Each structure stands twice: as structure tokens, then as C-alpha cells.
Amino acid sequence: MMFNGCSVRAPLWGAFSLVLAVAGCHHFDRATVWQFAKNNPTAPIMSLATLIAYNGLRTQRKIARVKNALDFQNNYLSSEISKKYIANAVQIANNKPAEELSVATLNDQDLLCIREVLNSFERMAIGIEIKVYDSKVLFRSYASTVLTVWKALRPYIRERQQSASYVYCHVDKLAADWMAKRGKKISRRDKAV
């Protein structure tokens, strides 16, 4: 994209050409730019400062996402109660046939474990989707746990989604994304060997 003869993709020229446009220069060449810079010494500095500030904001957002992901990891998924719930949910799913993983056949304690685990993964998936959490950090830490639990509890999830299609839909999307991502990593590793 061109703006007053300068590529907007080149960030410094794009910002500088925007300053020139605001200043009223409709057409310019190098001599005009040099003359403008001599007459308005703050314009190039403002352009550069704008770019630095923009880059700083992007970096700050990335740092905040990583921090939030680590906080989630430390506060919830590392707690003893959640570890117990996850272990119980996987054990329930592995020890019971798929037809017994329904709301009607599970006792209250089993339902509590399953709901607590799936709800926490749903919150994590929503946080990743709205870019509150860094997906890479949580993928490295919890991909195998999330995928194991999700696969084991799919009959329960499907039953719940029959009555309300939006239930655990974010976990489904996250699991599908992470399975595809894991498949790509495995195929790259196989090619390297």
C-alpha cells in the first residue's frame, strides 16, 4: 500500500508520511521531506517515538499473556485439589464404560470431579481464545493432560452438548487445535530423524 509515494509497510516511512500528510504536504520527494524535517524537527522524532511506543505496547501485551498463563498454571492447575480432581476424572473415565459416563449414572462426587476439571479447562480455553493466556506456555505445560482428560470424557461432554450445544465448546476447539499442533510437531520430528 502506498501513501504519498511511500510504502506504509516500511514502518518509519509510513509513520513519517502520515505526519507529512497531517502537516498538509500532498506530494513530496526527498527534497521536500528534507525541507520539512529541517522546518519541523519534532516530526521525525514524533514518528520514531510513535513506533517505539507501539512496539512497547505489543511487547507489554505479550508479557502480560505469558504472566497470566503462568499465574493460571501456578494458582489452579498446580494445586493439590485440582490434581486430585484431574486424577479422579481420568480414573472415572477409564474405569467406566462410555454408556455409564452420563449424568444419570454418575454419583454426585464423580460429577463434581468431572465438572470441576472440565470447567477449569473451559476457563483456560476461553482465556486462550480471548488472548488473556499465552497458548504456547499452556500447550507446553498441559497439552497431554487436557487431551487425555478430553478424550476420556468425550461421552460425558457429548451428552451435555445434546441438551446445550455451547457446553464445553471451547474445550472442544482447544483440544482440536492442540491435537493438530501436536500432530505437526510429531511429523516435523519424524522428518528430522
C-alpha positions as CSV (number, residue, x, y, z in Angstrom):
1,M,0.0,0.0,0.0
2,M,1.4,3.4,-0.9
3,F,0.7,6.6,0.9
4,N,2.1,9.8,-0.7
5,G,4.6,7.8,-2.6
6,C,6.0,5.9,0.4
7,S,5.3,2.4,1.4
8,V,3.2,2.1,4.5
9,R,4.8,-1.3,5.1
10,A,8.1,0.4,5.9
11,P,7.0,1.5,9.4
12,L,9.3,4.5,9.8
13,W,8.4,5.9,6.3
14,G,4.7,5.1,6.9
15,A,4.6,7.0,10.2
16,F,6.6,9.9,8.7
17,S,4.4,10.1,5.6
18,L,1.4,10.2,7.9
19,V,3.0,13.1,9.8
20,L,3.6,14.8,6.4
21,A,0.0,14.3,5.3
22,V,-1.3,15.7,8.5
23,A,1.0,18.7,8.0
24,G,-0.6,19.3,4.7
25,C,2.0,18.0,2.2
26,H,0.1,16.3,-0.6
27,H,3.0,15.4,-2.8
28,F,6.7,15.2,-1.7
29,D,10.0,14.0,-2.9
30,R,13.3,13.7,-1.0
31,A,14.0,17.4,-1.1
32,T,10.5,18.1,0.3
33,V,11.0,15.6,3.1
34,W,14.4,17.1,3.9
35,Q,13.0,20.6,3.9
36,F,10.0,19.5,6.1
37,A,12.3,17.8,8.6
38,K,14.5,20.9,8.8
39,N,11.5,23.2,9.4
40,N,9.8,20.7,11.8
41,P,12.5,18.9,13.7
42,T,10.0,17.3,16.0
43,A,8.1,15.4,13.3
44,P,10.7,12.7,12.7
45,I,11.2,12.3,16.5
46,M,7.4,12.0,17.0
47,S,7.2,9.4,14.2
48,L,10.0,7.4,15.8
49,A,8.5,7.8,19.3
50,T,5.2,6.5,18.0
51,L,6.8,3.4,16.6
52,I,8.7,2.8,19.8
53,A,5.6,3.2,21.9
54,Y,3.6,0.9,19.6
55,N,6.3,-1.8,19.8
56,G,6.4,-1.4,23.6
57,L,2.7,-1.9,23.8
58,R,2.9,-5.1,21.7
59,T,5.7,-6.4,23.9
60,Q,3.8,-5.5,27.1
61,R,0.7,-7.4,25.9
62,K,2.8,-10.4,25.1
63,I,4.4,-10.3,28.6
64,A,1.0,-9.9,30.2
65,R,-0.4,-13.0,28.4
66,V,2.6,-15.1,29.5
67,K,2.3,-13.9,33.1
68,N,-1.4,-14.6,33.1
69,A,-0.8,-18.1,31.8
70,L,1.9,-18.8,34.4
71,D,-0.4,-17.4,37.1
72,F,-3.2,-19.7,35.9
73,Q,-0.8,-22.6,35.9
74,N,0.5,-21.9,39.4
75,N,-2.8,-21.0,41.0
76,Y,-5.1,-23.6,39.7
77,L,-3.6,-26.4,37.8
78,S,-0.8,-26.9,40.3
79,S,-3.0,-27.1,43.4
80,E,-3.4,-30.4,45.1
81,I,-7.2,-30.3,44.9
82,S,-7.2,-29.8,41.2
83,K,-4.6,-32.6,40.7
84,K,-6.9,-34.9,42.7
85,Y,-9.9,-33.9,40.6
86,I,-8.0,-34.5,37.4
87,A,-6.7,-37.9,38.6
88,N,-10.2,-38.9,39.7
89,A,-11.8,-37.7,36.5
90,V,-9.4,-39.7,34.4
91,Q,-9.8,-42.7,36.6
92,I,-13.6,-42.5,36.4
93,A,-13.4,-42.2,32.6
94,N,-11.0,-45.1,32.3
95,N,-12.8,-47.4,34.6
96,K,-16.4,-46.9,33.4
97,P,-17.7,-47.8,30.0
98,A,-18.8,-45.0,27.8
99,E,-22.5,-45.6,28.4
100,E,-22.0,-45.2,32.1
101,L,-20.5,-41.7,31.7
102,S,-23.8,-40.0,31.8
103,V,-25.3,-37.5,34.3
104,A,-27.9,-40.1,35.3
105,T,-25.5,-42.9,36.2
106,L,-22.7,-41.0,37.9
107,N,-22.8,-40.3,41.6
108,D,-22.5,-36.7,43.0
109,Q,-18.8,-37.0,43.8
110,D,-17.9,-38.2,40.4
111,L,-20.0,-35.5,38.7
112,L,-18.3,-32.9,40.9
113,C,-14.8,-34.1,39.8
114,I,-15.7,-34.2,36.2
115,R,-17.4,-30.8,36.2
116,E,-14.6,-29.1,38.1
117,V,-12.0,-30.4,35.7
118,L,-13.9,-29.6,32.5
119,N,-15.0,-26.2,33.8
120,S,-11.3,-25.3,34.6
121,F,-10.3,-26.4,31.1
122,E,-13.1,-24.4,29.7
123,R,-11.9,-21.3,31.5
124,M,-8.4,-21.9,30.3
125,A,-9.7,-22.3,26.7
126,I,-11.7,-19.1,26.9
127,G,-8.7,-17.3,28.3
128,I,-6.6,-18.5,25.4
129,E,-9.2,-17.6,22.8
130,I,-9.6,-14.0,24.1
131,K,-5.8,-13.8,24.4
132,V,-5.6,-13.4,28.1
133,Y,-3.4,-16.5,28.4
134,D,-0.4,-17.4,26.1
135,S,-1.3,-20.6,24.3
136,K,2.3,-21.7,23.8
137,V,3.0,-21.7,27.5
138,L,-0.1,-23.7,28.4
139,F,0.4,-26.1,25.5
140,R,3.9,-26.9,26.7
141,S,2.7,-27.5,30.2
142,Y,-0.8,-29.1,29.9
143,A,-1.4,-30.4,26.4
144,S,-1.1,-34.0,27.4
145,T,-3.3,-33.5,30.4
146,V,-6.0,-31.6,28.6
147,L,-6.1,-34.0,25.7
148,T,-6.1,-37.1,27.9
149,V,-9.0,-35.8,30.0
150,W,-10.9,-34.5,27.0
151,K,-10.6,-37.9,25.1
152,A,-11.6,-39.8,28.2
153,L,-14.6,-37.7,29.0
154,R,-15.9,-37.2,25.4
155,P,-19.0,-39.3,26.0
156,Y,-20.0,-37.1,29.0
157,I,-19.2,-33.9,27.0
158,R,-21.3,-35.1,24.1
159,E,-24.3,-36.0,26.3
160,R,-24.1,-32.5,27.9
161,Q,-23.9,-30.9,24.5
162,Q,-27.1,-32.6,23.3
163,S,-29.1,-30.5,25.7
164,A,-27.0,-27.4,25.3
165,S,-24.6,-27.2,22.3
166,Y,-22.5,-24.4,23.8
167,V,-21.4,-26.5,26.9
168,Y,-17.7,-27.2,26.8
169,C,-17.4,-26.0,23.2
170,H,-14.2,-24.0,23.9
171,V,-12.6,-27.1,25.3
172,D,-13.5,-29.0,22.2
173,K,-12.0,-26.3,20.0
174,L,-8.9,-26.1,22.2
175,A,-8.4,-29.9,22.1
176,A,-8.8,-30.0,18.3
177,D,-6.3,-27.2,17.9
178,W,-3.8,-28.8,20.3
179,M,-4.2,-32.2,18.6
180,A,-3.4,-30.7,15.3
181,K,-0.5,-28.8,16.8
182,R,0.8,-31.9,18.4
183,G,0.5,-33.8,15.1
184,K,2.5,-31.1,13.3
185,K,5.2,-31.4,15.9
186,I,5.4,-35.1,15.7
187,S,5.6,-35.0,11.9
188,R,8.4,-32.4,12.0
189,R,10.2,-34.6,14.5
190,D,9.8,-37.7,12.3
191,K,11.2,-35.7,9.2
192,A,14.2,-34.6,11.2
193,V,15.1,-38.2,12.1
